[in-house]
Amino acid sequence: MKNGRVAVVTGAGTGIGKAVATALLSAGWRVAFAGRRAEPLAAAIAASGAAGQAIAVPTDVSKPESVDTLFARAAATFGRIDLLFNNAGVSVGGPFEDLTLAQWQEVVDVNLTGSFLCAQAAFRAMKMQAPRGGRIINNGSISAHSPRPNSAPYTATKHAITGLTKSLSLDGRKYDIACGQIDIGNAATEMAERMARGVPQANGSIAVEPLMDVAHVASAVLYMASLPLDANVQFMTVMARDMPFVGRG
């Protein structure tokens, strides 16, 4: 099943990015898998069963030249860009007073500057291609609304992603570019394994938190991506039902 549309997914070698990129392939998209390491990208594509519809592009989203190469390869291979899932991210935490400038800068460079660079490259391509337009979906995280203890760099960048999403939504209208954000809580990936062992809570306790299948995240992104460009999911939160996020319990 081919639908002719083209997606770029960052952080596609593992976790949420891999799940989303694989789901897009299954739905007939052609997909550029982007990530820092070539081996996980190649393995993810091989496991998808749709290798002929995918390319692996090792990419450091914090580097403008690397992002330029990613979008140039995707456009040269597939002819256009219909979707960017802006997913690549890192998390560095710890007591606020002990954080180093290097730790802060690493998170800002990847989570915020990387998202900006990828969105800008996608925006430029979508503005100029024919037919014009496309969609950008930013991975925000529940931290875009409510922080965990000891998460200042990550939480600050995810709040900033919300501002980027809103700005792109306005600036893209005249070019038929839609932009939305998905905020994800406790999906069962390598990054979230610690949730099942117990993580710090706002009251100082340690508690095990529930996880949901990452396939539900992929389905949510696929729904957002499937809409016509005159419709948009501006913000969506998908989470394990019982995680301690809503209210006080």
ABEGO torsion letter per residue (X at the ends): XBAGBBBBBBGAABEAAAAAAAAAAAAGBBBBBBBABAAAAAAAAAAAGAAAABBBBBBBAABAAAAAAAAAAAAAAAGBBABBBBABBBBBBEBAAABBAAAAAAAAAAAAAAAAAAAAAAAAAAAABOBBEEBBBBBAEAAAABBBBGAAAAAAAAAAAAAAAAAAAAAAAAAGBBBBBBBBBGBBBAAAAAAAAEBBBAAGBBBBBBBBBAAAAAAAAAAAAABBAABBBABBBBBBAABBABEAX
